[in-house]
Every structure is written in C-alpha cells, then in structure tokens.
Amino acid sequence: MVAPVPTGAVVVELVGARVTGFEGVDDTRAFAADPQVADTVRRVIVISPTGGAIKFRVEVEDVSEQPPRGAVVDAVDPANRKITALTGYQVRISR
C-alpha cells in the first residue's frame, strides 16, 4: 500500500470474489469480519503502530483468478486523527 503521509490505520475496501482472509505483515495488524460465501466486497482495517509502511496479505481461494481490486476508504494518522484527503493512497495487489 502507498500512503502519502504517515498513517496509523486505514480501512481498505476490496472488490473481488472469494477473498478468504487478511494477514498483517511485520508490525502491521489486520482485522476483518469472517467471510461469507456470497461476499464480493470486503473491508479490512489495517493498523501500523509506528505510522510506517502498511503491508498486509490478502488471502484468496484461487490464486489463478483475477486478483481483487482495493481502495482506501478511510484513514487516520499515527495520533488517531482523521485524514480527510485520501488522494495519493493506493492499494497494490501483487502475487
């Protein structure tokens, strides 16, 4: 994920079939509701306690299918203040 300013947490919305879970990388933590069979849109809260790089894994049922698309829909800075301008935030999905 690309964050244009130090970021403490983001809410990421992912669109795609059969997303089965999320996992934080390094000191990042990820939280989401359990998936439902018919879900094509999932939201995950991703938290970086240091305000540094926000990295997380997206688990899918079939890695040969088209990867999900993601967008940041909410964010806070490391002091938990709302970031109102989300321009520059990007979710990068790679295999």
C-alpha positions as CSV (number, residue, x, y, z in Angstrom):
1,M,0.0,0.0,0.0
2,V,1.2,3.5,-0.8
3,A,0.5,6.2,1.8
4,P,1.4,9.8,1.0
5,V,1.7,10.8,4.7
6,P,2.5,8.9,7.9
7,T,-0.6,6.8,8.6
8,G,-1.6,4.9,11.7
9,A,-4.5,2.9,10.2
10,V,-6.6,2.6,7.1
11,V,-9.9,1.0,6.1
12,V,-9.4,-0.8,2.7
13,E,-12.3,-2.0,0.6
14,L,-11.6,-4.9,-1.7
15,V,-13.8,-6.0,-4.6
16,G,-13.4,-9.5,-5.9
17,A,-14.8,-13.0,-5.5
18,R,-13.6,-15.5,-2.9
19,V,-11.4,-13.3,-0.7
20,T,-10.9,-15.6,2.3
21,G,-8.9,-13.5,4.8
22,F,-6.2,-11.0,5.6
23,E,-2.9,-11.0,7.5
24,G,-0.7,-8.2,8.6
25,V,3.0,-8.2,7.6
26,D,5.8,-7.2,10.0
27,D,4.3,-5.0,12.8
28,T,1.1,-4.3,10.8
29,R,-2.2,-5.9,12.1
30,A,-5.3,-6.6,10.0
31,F,-8.8,-7.1,11.2
32,A,-11.9,-8.1,9.3
33,A,-15.2,-9.9,9.7
34,D,-15.4,-13.6,8.8
35,P,-16.1,-14.0,5.0
36,Q,-19.5,-15.1,3.8
37,V,-19.9,-17.3,0.7
38,A,-21.6,-14.6,-1.4
39,D,-19.2,-11.8,-0.5
40,T,-17.7,-9.9,-3.4
41,V,-16.9,-6.8,-1.3
42,R,-14.8,-7.0,1.8
43,R,-13.5,-4.3,4.2
44,V,-10.4,-4.7,6.3
45,I,-8.9,-2.4,9.0
46,V,-5.1,-2.3,8.8
47,I,-3.1,-0.8,11.6
48,S,0.5,0.3,11.8
49,P,1.5,1.1,15.4
50,T,4.6,3.1,14.1
51,G,2.9,5.0,11.3
52,G,5.4,3.4,8.9
53,A,4.8,1.1,6.0
54,I,1.4,-0.6,5.9
55,K,1.7,-4.0,4.4
56,F,-0.8,-6.9,4.5
57,R,-1.6,-10.1,2.7
58,V,-4.9,-10.8,1.0
59,E,-5.8,-14.5,1.1
60,V,-7.9,-15.8,-1.8
61,E,-9.4,-19.1,-2.6
62,D,-7.9,-19.4,-6.1
63,V,-4.7,-17.5,-6.9
64,S,-5.1,-18.2,-10.6
65,E,-8.2,-16.0,-10.8
66,Q,-8.1,-12.2,-11.3
67,P,-6.8,-10.5,-8.1
68,P,-9.2,-8.3,-6.1
69,R,-9.1,-4.5,-6.5
70,G,-8.6,-2.3,-3.5
71,A,-9.1,1.2,-2.4
72,V,-8.6,3.1,0.8
73,V,-11.9,4.5,2.1
74,D,-10.8,5.9,5.5
75,A,-7.6,6.7,7.2
76,V,-6.1,8.1,10.5
77,D,-2.7,9.4,11.3
78,P,-0.4,7.9,14.0
79,A,-2.1,10.1,16.6
80,N,-5.5,8.7,15.5
81,R,-6.7,11.9,13.9
82,K,-8.8,11.5,10.7
83,I,-7.1,12.1,7.4
84,T,-9.6,13.8,5.3
85,A,-7.8,13.9,1.9
86,L,-7.2,10.3,0.7
87,T,-5.6,11.5,-2.6
88,G,-2.4,9.6,-3.1
89,Y,-3.4,6.4,-1.2
90,Q,-3.0,3.3,-3.4
91,V,-3.6,-0.3,-2.7
92,R,-1.2,-2.5,-4.7
93,I,-2.1,-6.2,-5.1
94,S,0.7,-8.4,-6.3
95,R,1.2,-12.2,-6.4
